Amino acid sequence: SADDLSPPPQLNGSATINANVQVAQLPAQGRRLGNGVQCLAMGWGLLGRNRGIASVLQELNVTVVTFLCRPHNLCTFVPRRRAGICFVRVSR
C-alpha cells in the first residue's frame, strides 16, 4: 500500500568517502544505456511479493535489457535470480 512506501533514511551529516562509501557514476543526462550494459541498482524498495520493504540498503548487479522495455523506460534483468527492475521515466 502507499503507507508502506516511506521515504529512505537521511544522513545526519556529511558522508566520508572510503572503501564502503563511494560516489555513484551516472550517465550523462539524455544518454541512453544500450542492451547488455552491466549496472549496480541500489535502493530500499520492495523485497518481493508479500515480503515488505527493505530496512537496509539493498544492491543488485543487473543487466540492461532494452528489448523487454517500453520506450523511454529503463529495464534490467538478472536471469539467475529471475529478478529485474523497470525504471519509469516521468516527464515534467
Buried (B, 14 or more C-beta within 10 A) or exposed (E): EEEEEEEEEEEEEEEEEEEEEEEEEEEEEEEEEEEEBEBEBEEBEBEEEEEEBEEEEBEBEBBBBBEEBEEEEBBBBBEEEEEBBEEEEEEE
